[in-house]
Amino acid sequence: MKKLLFTPILLLITTLAIAQTGDIRGFVYDKDNGEPVLFATVYLSGTNYGATTDINGFFNIAKVTAGTYTLTCTYVGYDSTGVSIDLKAGRIVNQSLYMTQSSTQLAEVKVTAKKEEARSDVRVSSIKITPKEIKSIPGTGGQADLAQYLQVLPGVIFTGDQGGQLYIRGGSPVQNKILLDGMTIYNPFHSIGFFSVFETEIIRNVEVLTGGFSADYGGRISAVIDITSRDGNKKRFGGLIGANPFQANVLFEGPLLRLDEETGTSASFIVTGKHSYLEQTSRSLYTYIDSTGLPFGFTDLYGKVSLTGKTGSKLNLFGFNFRDNVDISNTSDLAWNTFGGGANFKLIPNFAKTIIGGHFAFSNYDITLNETDQRPRTSSINSFEIGFDITGYGRDSEFTAGLELEGPSTRFEFTNGLGINVLENAFNTNFATFLKYKRQLGNLVLEPSLRFQYYASISDPSFEPRLGLKFNASNNLRFKFAGGIFSQNLISAVNERDVVNLFVGFLSSPDQVTTPGTNQRADFRYQRSIHAIGGVEIDLTPNIELNVEPYYKFFPQLININRNKTSSTESNFVTEVGNAFGIDFLLRYDSRNLFLWAAYSLGHVNRDDGEQVFPTHFDRRHNINLVGNYKFGSSQLWEAGVRWNMGSGFPFTLTQGFYEDFDFEDGIDSDYVGANGNLGIIFSDDRNSGRLPFYHRLDMSLKRKIEFTKYLKVELYTSVTNVYNRENIFFFDRVRFERVNQLPLLPSAGMTMKF
């Protein structure tokens, strides 16, 4: 009886306690240009209430006892700011804060928002990158680029300067999802591997998830690279112009409706473009490489309009066109073109404790490769994407639910070495829903999530539970774990036997899939993986961080194009089982004028096709990246950078012999006695049993900033790629019996003017 009376009393007390609280939320902006300030610390002075801004500058402090407070915001490089807040019970206060960049720099910062984020977020296999960090490493041609920074991350393998591809912890490029403002980019890297399609100056934040990512990301089984672009300047018109021997780039931005700090409303635009002319300049500057010039060309265009409302609600509209071309004399001619556009939004109601987000995008990608074998390869993918999500916040918790709809249509055609034509067309509809929950329980941070994926074209569902957790053993020591199940129905049209993979094509999972090494039908027709990743984070000093992550990825089913098809009745596809395991170390030092980075990766990547187990062609066992950046001189206007990379050799299949390959294209009338056939290659039965030599390269750069006015600035830079001219092997031409090296020493100089 006492329990029956006590229960409603307890519920009443709890309800009254909740009713006496409210929420404070809003955005933190740079006062000069209206850009969000990422990872700033926002707190109520004299209390334990606080939060950290996200990549949109948004913060939320939930379940605060009603009363009057001073809302304070601090961030390195900015003057602290504060405002008085009167919070009433059961209400929500929306408050924007504007921070002014500080004219003085602190010599040492003991506690930063980044450290607080490390304690409150799981962050397993997650590395966040800012434009400042991208610019900290020497750029080829002097121009910083995301493609070059990704190569120094632990667990990331890049296979070459020309036609190289990005492999992340055992996953092939098609198994990595690349997002720009929520939109999938199917080919983010140009054929000359130093450059991505993304202009560095428009990047706000990049999050690289090398495995174990939560259920809000789907459709890929290895990794995610999530790129967020910044808005145009909301206060003034400006831009930049840059040029070097590799490329020229321009950027223009400004307000369509100037930011009103009282209401927070604004509208702005930003457009960028870059174009390479290395093919022309290399004929005179780098004649020692090839007298005909380096055959690479690309053009990238991107535009965005941003609209912001009173409570911080936001709508972005964007579009892009990226082009690439390679014309290797008497060998191959490759060209690809991708274009698309879309919108994303965040809706923040005045009095609701939830935030609604969404996105819509469409894109088209076409690629064609013509080679001397007169067997052209073509591939295309057209896709639309629609997604909605809703997020609710508690004092120490966060809950997100979402829906996604995707409709990729693929076409792929090629003729194999036996003259068999392979043509695949597929129209797909992929539906997904996900739930994600985050809760902090004392020193423990839990992040369980669940994704349901349905591939309508193959009538296959996939249930994908995932879990992330972190235990804060102390302020300076944290243990973490992440794991889960992942799936995708997009497969690659790349020949994994090719060392140089310029052709990046796509197709969808087939209707019929057999288990590796058998004729039995598989239980499911999509590709699948299971991840298990651990880790420890140690703050050795306020400026030195050590991160160690062992990982294991199991791929129970991988699907590839059957390039050895011998008849029209044979399947166009083959299946494999695989795994990837290893350990990554990252040691990082960051102070006011010195940045040091040391990363080492030990990895094993294997495949089993039912006949033999073999290492993949990107199985680089050892990989070391050392990076340093130092600012010096009056007002730190000089900046020196250095990067050294060393990696063990990639596997390759040995050549066993040669034969005359006659295709009998005229049937019984073929003159097989008098005519000459092509040179055929007999490969070793022991696949990828050979190893190329070790790779290592040193890059250096030097920059000098000149400030004429507050807004008119010029940056002069010089760089040297492959300083000691290491002859790193790219591949061996078996037919000509010639070694082909990667790019030699490449000095460069350039200039960027901002206004």
Secondary structure in CASP SS format (residue, H / E / C, confidence):
PFRMAT SS
TARGET T0000
AUTHOR 0000-0000-0000
METHOD secondary structure of the structure
MODEL  1
M C 1.00
K H 1.00
K H 1.00
L H 1.00
L H 1.00
F H 1.00
T H 1.00
P H 1.00
I H 1.00
L H 1.00
L H 1.00
L H 1.00
I H 1.00
T H 1.00
T H 1.00
L H 1.00
A H 1.00
I H 1.00
A H 1.00
Q C 1.00
T E 1.00
G E 1.00
D E 1.00
I E 1.00
R E 1.00
G E 1.00
F E 1.00
V E 1.00
Y E 1.00
D E 1.00
K C 1.00
D C 1.00
N C 1.00
G C 1.00
E C 1.00
P E 1.00
V C 1.00
L C 1.00
F C 1.00
A C 1.00
T E 1.00
V E 1.00
Y E 1.00
L E 1.00
S C 1.00
G C 1.00
T C 1.00
N C 1.00
Y C 1.00
G E 1.00
A E 1.00
T E 1.00
T C 1.00
D C 1.00
I C 1.00
N C 1.00
G C 1.00
F E 1.00
F E 1.00
N E 1.00
I E 1.00
A E 1.00
K E 1.00
V E 1.00
T E 1.00
A C 1.00
G E 1.00
T E 1.00
Y E 1.00
T E 1.00
L E 1.00
T E 1.00
C E 1.00
T E 1.00
Y C 1.00
V C 1.00
G C 1.00
Y E 1.00
D C 1.00
S C 1.00
T E 1.00
G E 1.00
V E 1.00
S E 1.00
I E 1.00
D E 1.00
L E 1.00
K C 1.00
A C 1.00
G C 1.00
R C 1.00
I E 1.00
V E 1.00
N E 1.00
Q C 1.00
S C 1.00
L E 1.00
Y E 1.00
M E 1.00
T C 1.00
Q E 1.00
S C 1.00
S C 1.00
T C 1.00
Q C 1.00
L C 1.00
A C 1.00
E C 1.00
V C 1.00
K C 1.00
V C 1.00
T C 1.00
A H 1.00
K H 1.00
K H 1.00
E H 1.00
E H 1.00
A H 1.00
R H 1.00
S H 1.00
D C 1.00
V C 1.00
R C 1.00
V C 1.00
S C 1.00
S E 1.00
I E 1.00
K E 1.00
I E 1.00
T C 1.00
P H 1.00
K H 1.00
E H 1.00
I H 1.00
K C 1.00
S C 1.00
I C 1.00
P C 1.00
G C 1.00
T H 1.00
G H 1.00
G H 1.00
Q C 1.00
A C 1.00
D C 1.00
L H 1.00
A H 1.00
Q H 1.00
Y H 1.00
L H 1.00
Q C 1.00
V C 1.00
L C 1.00
P C 1.00
G C 1.00
V E 1.00
I E 1.00
F E 1.00
T C 1.00
G C 1.00
D C 1.00
Q E 1.00
G C 1.00
G C 1.00
Q C 1.00
L E 1.00
Y E 1.00
I E 1.00
R C 1.00
G C 1.00
G E 1.00
S C 1.00
P H 1.00
V H 1.00
Q H 1.00
N E 1.00
K E 1.00
I E 1.00
L E 1.00
L E 1.00
D C 1.00
G C 1.00
M E 1.00
T E 1.00
I C 1.00
Y C 1.00
N C 1.00
P C 1.00
F E 1.00
H C 1.00
S C 1.00
I E 1.00
G C 1.00
F C 1.00
F C 1.00
S E 1.00
V C 1.00
F C 1.00
E C 1.00
T H 1.00
E H 1.00
I H 1.00
I E 1.00
R E 1.00
N E 1.00
V E 1.00
E E 1.00
V E 1.00
L E 1.00
T C 1.00
G C 1.00
G C 1.00
F C 1.00
S C 1.00
A C 1.00
D C 1.00
Y C 1.00
G C 1.00
G C 1.00
R C 1.00
I C 1.00
S C 1.00
A E 1.00
V E 1.00
I E 1.00
D E 1.00
I E 1.00
T E 1.00
S E 1.00
R C 1.00
D C 1.00
G C 1.00
N C 1.00
K C 1.00
K C 1.00
R C 1.00
F C 1.00
G E 1.00
G E 1.00
L E 1.00
I E 1.00
G E 1.00
A E 1.00
N C 1.00
P C 1.00
F C 1.00
Q E 1.00
A E 1.00
N E 1.00
V E 1.00
L E 1.00
F E 1.00
E E 1.00
G E 1.00
P E 1.00
L E 1.00
L E 1.00
R C 1.00
L C 1.00
D C 1.00
E C 1.00
E C 1.00
T C 1.00
G C 1.00
T C 1.00
S E 1.00
A E 1.00
S E 1.00
F E 1.00
I E 1.00
V E 1.00
T E 1.00
G E 1.00
K E 1.00
H E 1.00
S E 1.00
Y C 1.00
L H 1.00
E H 1.00
Q H 1.00
T H 1.00
S H 1.00
R H 1.00
S H 1.00
L H 1.00
Y C 1.00
T C 1.00
Y C 1.00
I C 1.00
D C 1.00
S C 1.00
T C 1.00
G C 1.00
L C 1.00
P C 1.00
F E 1.00
G E 1.00
F E 1.00
T E 1.00
D E 1.00
L E 1.00
Y E 1.00
G E 1.00
K E 1.00
V E 1.00
S E 1.00
L E 1.00
T E 1.00
G C 1.00
K C 1.00
T C 1.00
G C 1.00
S C 1.00
K E 1.00
L E 1.00
N E 1.00
L E 1.00
F E 1.00
G E 1.00
F E 1.00
N E 1.00
F E 1.00
R E 1.00
D E 1.00
N E 1.00
V E 1.00
D E 1.00
I E 1.00
S C 1.00
N C 1.00
T C 1.00
S E 1.00
D E 1.00
L E 1.00
A E 1.00
W E 1.00
N E 1.00
T E 1.00
F E 1.00
G E 1.00
G E 1.00
G E 1.00
A E 1.00
N E 1.00
F E 1.00
K E 1.00
L E 1.00
I C 1.00
P C 1.00
N C 1.00
F C 1.00
A C 1.00
K C 1.00
T E 1.00
I E 1.00
I E 1.00
G E 1.00
G E 1.00
H E 1.00
F E 1.00
A E 1.00
F E 1.00
S E 1.00
N E 1.00
Y E 1.00
D E 1.00
I E 1.00
T E 1.00
L E 1.00
N E 1.00
E E 1.00
T C 1.00
D C 1.00
Q C 1.00
R C 1.00
P C 1.00
R E 1.00
T E 1.00
S E 1.00
S E 1.00
I E 1.00
N E 1.00
S E 1.00
F E 1.00
E E 1.00
I E 1.00
G E 1.00
F E 1.00
D E 1.00
I E 1.00
T E 1.00
G E 1.00
Y E 1.00
G C 1.00
R C 1.00
D C 1.00
S E 1.00
E E 1.00
F E 1.00
T E 1.00
A E 1.00
G E 1.00
L E 1.00
E E 1.00
L E 1.00
E E 1.00
G C 1.00
P C 1.00
S E 1.00
T E 1.00
R E 1.00
F E 1.00
E E 1.00
F E 1.00
T E 1.00
N C 1.00
G C 1.00
L C 1.00
G C 1.00
I C 1.00
N E 1.00
V E 1.00
L E 1.00
E E 1.00
N E 1.00
A E 1.00
F E 1.00
N C 1.00
T C 1.00
N E 1.00
F E 1.00
A E 1.00
T E 1.00
F E 1.00
L E 1.00
K E 1.00
Y E 1.00
K E 1.00
R E 1.00
Q E 1.00
L E 1.00
G C 1.00
N C 1.00
L E 1.00
V E 1.00
L E 1.00
E E 1.00
P E 1.00
S E 1.00
L E 1.00
R E 1.00
F E 1.00
Q E 1.00
Y E 1.00
Y E 1.00
A C 1.00
S C 1.00
I C 1.00
S C 1.00
D E 1.00
P E 1.00
S E 1.00
F E 1.00
E E 1.00
P E 1.00
R E 1.00
L E 1.00
G E 1.00
L E 1.00
K E 1.00
F E 1.00
N E 1.00
A E 1.00
S E 1.00
N C 1.00
N C 1.00
L E 1.00
R E 1.00
F E 1.00
K E 1.00
F E 1.00
A E 1.00
G E 1.00
G E 1.00
I E 1.00
F E 1.00
S E 1.00
Q E 1.00
N C 1.00
L E 1.00
I E 1.00
S E 1.00
A C 1.00
V C 1.00
N C 1.00
E C 1.00
R C 1.00
D C 1.00
V C 1.00
V C 1.00
N C 1.00
L C 1.00
F C 1.00
V C 1.00
G C 1.00
F E 1.00
L E 1.00
S E 1.00
S C 1.00
P C 1.00
D C 1.00
Q C 1.00
V C 1.00
T E 1.00
T C 1.00
P C 1.00
G C 1.00
T C 1.00
N C 1.00
Q C 1.00
R E 1.00
A C 1.00
D C 1.00
F C 1.00
R C 1.00
Y C 1.00
Q E 1.00
R E 1.00
S E 1.00
I E 1.00
H E 1.00
A E 1.00
I E 1.00
G E 1.00
G E 1.00
V E 1.00
E E 1.00
I E 1.00
D E 1.00
L E 1.00
T E 1.00
P C 1.00
N C 1.00
I E 1.00
E E 1.00
L E 1.00
N E 1.00
V E 1.00
E E 1.00
P E 1.00
Y E 1.00
Y E 1.00
K E 1.00
F E 1.00
F E 1.00
P E 1.00
Q E 1.00
L E 1.00
I E 1.00
N E 1.00
I E 1.00
N C 1.00
R C 1.00
N C 1.00
K C 1.00
T C 1.00
S C 1.00
S C 1.00
T C 1.00
E C 1.00
S C 1.00
N C 1.00
F E 1.00
V E 1.00
T E 1.00
E E 1.00
V E 1.00
G E 1.00
N E 1.00
A E 1.00
F E 1.00
G E 1.00
I E 1.00
D E 1.00
F E 1.00
L E 1.00
L E 1.00
R E 1.00
Y E 1.00
D E 1.00
S C 1.00
R C 1.00
N C 1.00
L E 1.00
F E 1.00
L E 1.00
W E 1.00
A E 1.00
A E 1.00
Y E 1.00
S E 1.00
L E 1.00
G E 1.00
H E 1.00
V E 1.00
N E 1.00
R E 1.00
D E 1.00
D C 1.00
G C 1.00
E C 1.00
Q C 1.00
V E 1.00
F E 1.00
P E 1.00
T C 1.00
H C 1.00
F C 1.00
D C 1.00
R C 1.00
R C 1.00
H E 1.00
N E 1.00
I E 1.00
N E 1.00
L E 1.00
V E 1.00
G E 1.00
N E 1.00
Y E 1.00
K E 1.00
F E 1.00
G C 1.00
S H 1.00
S H 1.00
Q H 1.00
L C 1.00
W E 1.00
E E 1.00
A E 1.00
G E 1.00
V E 1.00
R E 1.00
W E 1.00
N E 1.00
M E 1.00
G E 1.00
S C 1.00
G C 1.00
F C 1.00
P E 1.00
F E 1.00
T C 1.00
L C 1.00
T E 1.00
Q E 1.00
G E 1.00
F E 1.00
Y E 1.00
E E 1.00
D E 1.00
F C 1.00
D C 1.00
F C 1.00
E C 1.00
D C 1.00
G H 1.00
I H 1.00
D H 1.00
S C 1.00
D C 1.00
Y C 1.00
V C 1.00
G C 1.00
A C 1.00
N C 1.00
G C 1.00
N E 1.00
L E 1.00
G E 1.00
I E 1.00
I E 1.00
F E 1.00
S C 1.00
D C 1.00
D C 1.00
R C 1.00
N C 1.00
S C 1.00
G E 1.00
R E 1.00
L C 1.00
P C 1.00
F C 1.00
Y E 1.00
H E 1.00
R E 1.00
L E 1.00
D E 1.00
M E 1.00
S E 1.00
L E 1.00
K E 1.00
R E 1.00
K E 1.00
I E 1.00
E E 1.00
F C 1.00
T C 1.00
K C 1.00
Y C 1.00
L C 1.00
K E 1.00
V E 1.00
E E 1.00
L E 1.00
Y E 1.00
T E 1.00
S E 1.00
V E 1.00
T E 1.00
N C 1.00
V C 1.00
Y C 1.00
N C 1.00
R C 1.00
E C 1.00
N C 1.00
I E 1.00
F E 1.00
F E 1.00
F E 1.00
D E 1.00
R C 1.00
V C 1.00
R C 1.00
F C 1.00
E E 1.00
R E 1.00
V E 1.00
N E 1.00
Q C 1.00
L C 1.00
P C 1.00
L C 1.00
L E 1.00
P E 1.00
S E 1.00
A E 1.00
G E 1.00
M E 1.00
T E 1.00
M E 1.00
K E 1.00
F C 1.00
END
